[in-house]
Amino acid sequence: MAAVAAATLLSGCGSSDSTAVKYTITGCDSSFIDGQYMYIFTHDAGKAEWPDSALISNHSFVMEGELPFSTTAFLYMASGIGAGDATQLSSSFIIENGTIMAENRGGYFLEMTGTPQNELKNRMYEMFSSIAADTSLTPPEIERAYDSITKSVILENRDALALDLLQYWLDAHSGSEVLSMLDSFPEPYRKHPQAIYLADLIKSMPTDIGRSYADIAGFTPEGDSLRLSDVVSRKGNRYLLLDFGALWCGPCRAEYPNLSELYKKYSSKGFEIFGVSYDSSLEAWQECIERFDMEWPQIHQGFGMQPRQTQAWKDYNPNGIPATFLIDCKTGTLIAKGLRGETLRMKIEELLGLLP
């Protein structure tokens, strides 16, 4: 209830009938290298673009421009587009009307301030940090609070920030729920490239929560062929966690010990894991398996392929890795997405009837 009440403080940006924006982005910091360029990078509708740049002088830059839509973006510093020295300086921010300031406030990334949607996003993440630090809350309670706040921001604003948040909302919620929320956006934003892309993505997904899982196949570390359906149908399996990950992925490495512990504890009770690896080589994959004591079935769909090129990625449409999908082996139904850590443990214990 406290989270719901707090979420109401995170509304008020509002959306207008016009989507075109005139922006200024500026910053000054000793880490900005004179002679290099500051670049805007966007990825709307799955298309990578570099719509603007500015020469850095006296450790400062100023960019002024116009876009047909407010959009999610990132700041990079480099000597040229595609240069090997490119450095990401900001997490995602929103290009919108007004002056956006890139400020170094001691964090890992620059903080983007000065405009309504960016200030709202900053407040939202400050609230997340406060909730995460509350030792009286369990991990599932924290996740529910995050969801409450995120949903409030989406529905109270319905703008470019809301579209950005919806992309991540899909990681743990059904596509039908996301489509319903998209339908509530004002018409100009329903025509936004990201909204169209997200709606088309959902409508083309082979599987989703409440629907049958999509079968996928690959080769095991030993070089044998294996299908997801082979493991789902094994006698004794009750619930299977489909896990997408790789050794090079930091959050994946952080989660693997939890998966290993859950597997050792509950595999005899009907809990199974099926891993889809995106490691770049057999050696890296084997190192990952050995380091984290992975005893569960795993497949790879081809070294040299980017994750988004694989059939498994196309079938399940994760926003990134790690990504998890929980399958009821008896019905073949996908029953949850995005479960990790303590939230995953409690869900498995609930399903297996092990909670007090």
TAHUDA-V397315 format. One record per residue. N is the residue number from 0. RES is the residue in one letter. OMEGA is omega in whole degrees, -180 to 180 (none if undefined). Layout:
n:N res:RES omega:OMEGA
n:N res:RES omega:OMEGA
This chain:
n:0 res:M omega:179
n:1 res:A omega:180
n:2 res:A omega:179
n:3 res:V omega:179
n:4 res:A omega:180
n:5 res:A omega:-177
n:6 res:A omega:-180
n:7 res:T omega:178
n:8 res:L omega:-174
n:9 res:L omega:177
n:10 res:S omega:174
n:11 res:G omega:175
n:12 res:C omega:180
n:13 res:G omega:175
n:14 res:S omega:-177
n:15 res:S omega:179
n:16 res:D omega:-179
n:17 res:S omega:-180
n:18 res:T omega:-179
n:19 res:A omega:-178
n:20 res:V omega:169
n:21 res:K omega:-172
n:22 res:Y omega:167
n:23 res:T omega:176
n:24 res:I omega:-175
n:25 res:T omega:178
n:26 res:G omega:178
n:27 res:C omega:179
n:28 res:D omega:-177
n:29 res:S omega:180
n:30 res:S omega:178
n:31 res:F omega:-172
n:32 res:I omega:179
n:33 res:D omega:180
n:34 res:G omega:173
n:35 res:Q omega:-177
n:36 res:Y omega:170
n:37 res:M omega:-176
n:38 res:Y omega:167
n:39 res:I omega:175
n:40 res:F omega:177
n:41 res:T omega:-179
n:42 res:H omega:179
n:43 res:D omega:176
n:44 res:A omega:178
n:45 res:G omega:-177
n:46 res:K omega:-180
n:47 res:A omega:180
n:48 res:E omega:176
n:49 res:W omega:-168
n:50 res:P omega:-177
n:51 res:D omega:177
n:52 res:S omega:178
n:53 res:A omega:176
n:54 res:L omega:177
n:55 res:I omega:179
n:56 res:S omega:-176
n:57 res:N omega:178
n:58 res:H omega:-178
n:59 res:S omega:175
n:60 res:F omega:173
n:61 res:V omega:175
n:62 res:M omega:175
n:63 res:E omega:-178
n:64 res:G omega:179
n:65 res:E omega:175
n:66 res:L omega:180
n:67 res:P omega:-180
n:68 res:F omega:165
n:69 res:S omega:-171
n:70 res:T omega:175
n:71 res:T omega:-177
n:72 res:A omega:176
n:73 res:F omega:173
n:74 res:L omega:174
n:75 res:Y omega:173
n:76 res:M omega:-178
n:77 res:A omega:177
n:78 res:S omega:178
n:79 res:G omega:179
n:80 res:I omega:-180
n:81 res:G omega:-179
n:82 res:A omega:-179
n:83 res:G omega:-179
n:84 res:D omega:-178
n:85 res:A omega:-180
n:86 res:T omega:176
n:87 res:Q omega:-177
n:88 res:L omega:-179
n:89 res:S omega:164
n:90 res:S omega:-176
n:91 res:S omega:174
n:92 res:F omega:-176
n:93 res:I omega:171
n:94 res:I omega:-177
n:95 res:E omega:178
n:96 res:N omega:176
n:97 res:G omega:-179
n:98 res:T omega:180
n:99 res:I omega:-177
n:100 res:M omega:176
n:101 res:A omega:-173
n:102 res:E omega:175
n:103 res:N omega:-179
n:104 res:R omega:174
n:105 res:G omega:179
n:106 res:G omega:-180
n:107 res:Y omega:179
n:108 res:F omega:171
n:109 res:L omega:175
n:110 res:E omega:-177
n:111 res:M omega:-171
n:112 res:T omega:168
n:113 res:G omega:180
n:114 res:T omega:-170
n:115 res:P omega:-176
n:116 res:Q omega:179
n:117 res:N omega:176
n:118 res:E omega:178
n:119 res:L omega:179
n:120 res:K omega:178
n:121 res:N omega:179
n:122 res:R omega:180
n:123 res:M omega:-179
n:124 res:Y omega:171
n:125 res:E omega:178
n:126 res:M omega:176
n:127 res:F omega:-179
n:128 res:S omega:179
n:129 res:S omega:179
n:130 res:I omega:-179
n:131 res:A omega:-179
n:132 res:A omega:-179
n:133 res:D omega:-175
n:134 res:T omega:179
n:135 res:S omega:-177
n:136 res:L omega:173
n:137 res:T omega:178
n:138 res:P omega:177
n:139 res:P omega:178
n:140 res:E omega:177
n:141 res:I omega:179
n:142 res:E omega:179
n:143 res:R omega:178
n:144 res:A omega:176
n:145 res:Y omega:-180
n:146 res:D omega:-179
n:147 res:S omega:-180
n:148 res:I omega:-179
n:149 res:T omega:-180
n:150 res:K omega:178
n:151 res:S omega:180
n:152 res:V omega:180
n:153 res:I omega:-172
n:154 res:L omega:179
n:155 res:E omega:-175
n:156 res:N omega:176
n:157 res:R omega:-178
n:158 res:D omega:-178
n:159 res:A omega:176
n:160 res:L omega:179
n:161 res:A omega:177
n:162 res:L omega:178
n:163 res:D omega:-179
n:164 res:L omega:179
n:165 res:L omega:179
n:166 res:Q omega:179
n:167 res:Y omega:177
n:168 res:W omega:-179
n:169 res:L omega:180
n:170 res:D omega:-175
n:171 res:A omega:-177
n:172 res:H omega:-176
n:173 res:S omega:177
n:174 res:G omega:180
n:175 res:S omega:177
n:176 res:E omega:179
n:177 res:V omega:179
n:178 res:L omega:178
n:179 res:S omega:179
n:180 res:M omega:178
n:181 res:L omega:-179
n:182 res:D omega:-179
n:183 res:S omega:180
n:184 res:F omega:174
n:185 res:P omega:-173
n:186 res:E omega:-180
n:187 res:P omega:-179
n:188 res:Y omega:173
n:189 res:R omega:177
n:190 res:K omega:178
n:191 res:H omega:-180
n:192 res:P omega:-179
n:193 res:Q omega:178
n:194 res:A omega:179
n:195 res:I omega:179
n:196 res:Y omega:-178
n:197 res:L omega:179
n:198 res:A omega:179
n:199 res:D omega:179
n:200 res:L omega:-179
n:201 res:I omega:-178
n:202 res:K omega:-179
n:203 res:S omega:-177
n:204 res:M omega:179
n:205 res:P omega:-179
n:206 res:T omega:180
n:207 res:D omega:177
n:208 res:I omega:-180
n:209 res:G omega:179
n:210 res:R omega:180
n:211 res:S omega:178
n:212 res:Y omega:175
n:213 res:A omega:-179
n:214 res:D omega:178
n:215 res:I omega:-177
n:216 res:A omega:177
n:217 res:G omega:178
n:218 res:F omega:-179
n:219 res:T omega:177
n:220 res:P omega:179
n:221 res:E omega:178
n:222 res:G omega:179
n:223 res:D omega:175
n:224 res:S omega:179
n:225 res:L omega:177
n:226 res:R omega:176
n:227 res:L omega:-179
n:228 res:S omega:177
n:229 res:D omega:-176
n:230 res:V omega:178
n:231 res:V omega:-174
n:232 res:S omega:-180
n:233 res:R omega:-179
n:234 res:K omega:177
n:235 res:G omega:180
n:236 res:N omega:-178
n:237 res:R omega:-180
n:238 res:Y omega:-177
n:239 res:L omega:175
n:240 res:L omega:174
n:241 res:L omega:-173
n:242 res:D omega:176
n:243 res:F omega:-179
n:244 res:G omega:-180
n:245 res:A omega:179
n:246 res:L omega:-178
n:247 res:W omega:-177
n:248 res:C omega:-178
n:249 res:G omega:179
n:250 res:P omega:176
n:251 res:C omega:179
n:252 res:R omega:179
n:253 res:A omega:-176
n:254 res:E omega:-175
n:255 res:Y omega:178
n:256 res:P omega:177
n:257 res:N omega:179
n:258 res:L omega:180
n:259 res:S omega:179
n:260 res:E omega:180
n:261 res:L omega:-178
n:262 res:Y omega:179
n:263 res:K omega:-174
n:264 res:K omega:-169
n:265 res:Y omega:-180
n:266 res:S omega:179
n:267 res:S omega:-179
n:268 res:K omega:175
n:269 res:G omega:178
n:270 res:F omega:-179
n:271 res:E omega:174
n:272 res:I omega:175
n:273 res:F omega:-176
n:274 res:G omega:170
n:275 res:V omega:-175
n:276 res:S omega:172
n:277 res:Y omega:175
n:278 res:D omega:-171
n:279 res:S omega:-180
n:280 res:S omega:177
n:281 res:L omega:-179
n:282 res:E omega:179
n:283 res:A omega:179
n:284 res:W omega:180
n:285 res:Q omega:177
n:286 res:E omega:179
n:287 res:C omega:-179
n:288 res:I omega:-178
n:289 res:E omega:-177
n:290 res:R omega:-174
n:291 res:F omega:173
n:292 res:D omega:-178
n:293 res:M omega:-178
n:294 res:E omega:-175
n:295 res:W omega:178
n:296 res:P omega:179
n:297 res:Q omega:174
n:298 res:I omega:170
n:299 res:H omega:-177
n:300 res:Q omega:174
n:301 res:G omega:176
n:302 res:F omega:-178
n:303 res:G omega:177
n:304 res:M omega:170
n:305 res:Q omega:-179
n:306 res:P omega:-176
n:307 res:R omega:178
n:308 res:Q omega:-175
n:309 res:T omega:180
n:310 res:Q omega:180
n:311 res:A omega:180
n:312 res:W omega:-179
n:313 res:K omega:-178
n:314 res:D omega:-174
n:315 res:Y omega:173
n:316 res:N omega:175
n:317 res:P omega:177
n:318 res:N omega:-180
n:319 res:G omega:175
n:320 res:I omega:2
n:321 res:P omega:175
n:322 res:A omega:-179
n:323 res:T omega:180
n:324 res:F omega:-176
n:325 res:L omega:-175
n:326 res:I omega:171
n:327 res:D omega:-174
n:328 res:C omega:-178
n:329 res:K omega:-176
n:330 res:T omega:-176
n:331 res:G omega:-176
n:332 res:T omega:173
n:333 res:L omega:-172
n:334 res:I omega:179
n:335 res:A omega:177
n:336 res:K omega:170
n:337 res:G omega:-179
n:338 res:L omega:177
n:339 res:R omega:171
n:340 res:G omega:-177
n:341 res:E omega:178
n:342 res:T omega:177
n:343 res:L omega:-179
n:344 res:R omega:-178
n:345 res:M omega:178
n:346 res:K omega:179
n:347 res:I omega:179
n:348 res:E omega:177
n:349 res:E omega:-177
n:350 res:L omega:-179
n:351 res:L omega:179
n:352 res:G omega:-176
n:353 res:L omega:178
n:354 res:L omega:180
n:355 res:P omega:none
